[in-house]
Amino acid sequence: MKYCNNCGTLVDLRIPEGDTLPRYICSACNIIHYQNPKMVVGCIPEWENKILLCRRAITPRRGFWTLPAGFMENAETLVQAAVRETMEEANAQVKIGDLYAIYNLPDINQVYFLFRAQLLDLNFEPGIESLDVKLFKEEEIPWDEIAFRVIRMPLERYFDECRQGQPHFYMDTIEDIHR
């Protein structure tokens, strides 16, 4: 950040009084510009032992498969964000279930929230951010074409847990998302 988004003056990076972390502070209007992680919210849409995946029509990782997920908007809840992203990417209606996983990605300043979800019907089609959407059984998933590690990890765990009984909540930190 170079300029104050309030008045346009150059900002300084320093620790404000009473704080412990460096922040961008405007020397003219004294506004502190906090920069916080982005929340990414999505779901694992289920239908009869199959999972709905979306083939990305956008970068990064265009053409690769992912779960319906995206950045949370202001003035919405986690559940609202998961429902909206599923509709935007797959034109699919879901009933959001339990929170399934939280992944902290400090290297890229993101936190992922993934819910289990039930597809309400089989009326789905690619949204503007998807080239294709499809239901996959575990053995049909194109594992080498999964877009992101933060999507592959919970999918693998989900299917492992389904074989053992019931999937359960999980939280983890991925220090290096590119591994």
Protein Blocks (a to p, Z undefined) as FASTA:
>chain_A
ZZdcklopacdddddehiabdcdddfklopacdddddddddddddeehiacddddfbdeh
ihiacdddddddehiafklmmmmmmmmmnopacdddddfbdcddfknopacdddddddfb
fcdcddfkbfbdcdddfklpcfklcfbfklmmmmmmmmmmmmnopacddddddfblmZZ
